[in-house]
Amino acid sequence: MDRDTGPIIDMQPDGSFTPPPPKAGLGTVIVRLAIVGVILVIGISLLWAALVSAAVMVLGGLALYGFWRFKQSPLMRWFRGNRSLTR
């Protein structure tokens, strides 16, 4: 396993060192957190909508299937006027 040999010193050709990059200010941190929060809210909303719509479609399909089966049942024929419950 490679071991870290220590910090890398960035020296310019004239012998001076490059300054470390400045730290992000408080405003930058807040904007970045807001962007991440908006992305999370959008993603969670899309996931929630997909799950809810899938559940609605499954329940609607089951209800339509049950209604279709009920329309074909002898009881429905009896309601329509054919008073015989036998096929």
PEPEJO-V881393 format. One record per run of one state. SS is the DSSP state (H for helix, E for strand, - for the rest). FROM is the first residue (numbers start at 1). TO is the last residue. If there is no record, write none. Layout:
# PEPEJO-V881393
SS_FROM_TO, SS_FROM_TO
This chain:
# PEPEJO-V881393
-_1_10, E_11_11, -_12_16, E_17_17, -_18_25, H_26_71, -_72_73, H_74_80, -_81_87
